[in-house]
Amino acid sequence: MEWCRSLPKIELHAHLNGSIRDSTLLELAKVLGEKNVIVFSDVEHIILKDDRSLQECFRMFDLIHVLATDHTTIKRIAKEVVEDFAAENVVYLELRTTPKKNEAIGMSKQSYMKAVIAGIKSVETVEVEFIPSDDISKKPVKTPPIIDSFGTNTKKIYVRLLLSIDRRETTAAAIETVELASEMKDLGVVGIDLSGNPCIGEWLTVLPALKRARELELPITLHCGEVPNHKEIQAMLEFCPQRIGHAIFLKEDQWKTLRSSNIPVEICLSSNVKTQCVPSYDDHHFIDLYNAKHPLILCTDDPGMFSTNLSREYYIAAKTFGLSKSQLHEMAMNAITYVFADGKVKKALEEIFEDYERKLT
Ligand code: 5GP
């Protein structure tokens, strides 16, 4: 596990509000309990529960959104989440979140995103490279960088953002998110994600927004095949996004389409097993894709929700499928190809991995 922690890693599928520390959620729940907005004892056990079905997860997200959606809290969460990924030696984090509106507290999708960005900029435990032209990259790090047992110096984390469309949204609301993503290209936004409860919403409702994203040259990743909705899976594969997440319930011919399309798959082992979408790690489709040399990236999905981190996901892959250190290293490095950030960032990431290799020899 310690070795997996020391390995530089790239995270491409992590939801902001699924990455909140339990301790932070409990603290927020206590405050709302004291204000009589919620009954703390009713939610404490829900927060601390470990294994949840997919539908229970979405009920939990609704609770998280009650606890966490004001500007100050969003800022705090974004800061903590980046710090937690950096502590696992994640060197590039593509963090996704659904911009939210709440007129009662003066929150617009723009102001929500401003709070997320303010949080990323307020990170103190590690140097954050967020927007190259911004002076935050020159801000001195207040606490010493993390040195692990391999002497790896976690100097920097690159952070970029994906804006998520929630499947519950209308076409107009989804298009609004896409337009916002385009306006925020200079502010660290690199693409669009489609997520939310896979049992809700229609592909045709979000399709115009995804087409608009394509017109605006925003790369797209889709949550695909979390439930056996084969018509939708087919439509998603035919749309040919830059990446897909999960890819669990594909039929034989859809596997063939996926394989020949070479669409990279964001693999979330703990999430898929804990939500019982996949019966066990041994049964996970990771190994078929891996053996077929299909492009894939190990990711966490919701490290807070599933009590995991990216080092642990690499460790699970190694233990379950007998992968060697050099195979894990290769897999981590290959992820550079699939990041949505520009060539300059990819080059910098290559250098980080080269530096790591030099230190090993
Ligand atoms: P947020 O976008 O609020 O930062 O992160 C939480 C949201 O991400 C959830 O409300 C849900 O829309 C989406 N999400 C998180 N995990 C999953 C997942 O495993 N599957 C799907 N389809 N959506 C998810």
Boltz pocket constraint, residues with backbone or C-beta under 6 A from the ligand:
constraints:
  - pocket:
      binder: B
      contacts: [[A, 15], [A, 16], [A, 17], [A, 18], [A, 61], [A, 62], [A, 96], [A, 97], [A, 98], [A, 99], [A, 164], [A, 166], [A, 194], [A, 195], [A, 196], [A, 197], [A, 198], [A, 223], [A, 226], [A, 271], [A, 301], [A, 302]]
      max_distance: 6.0
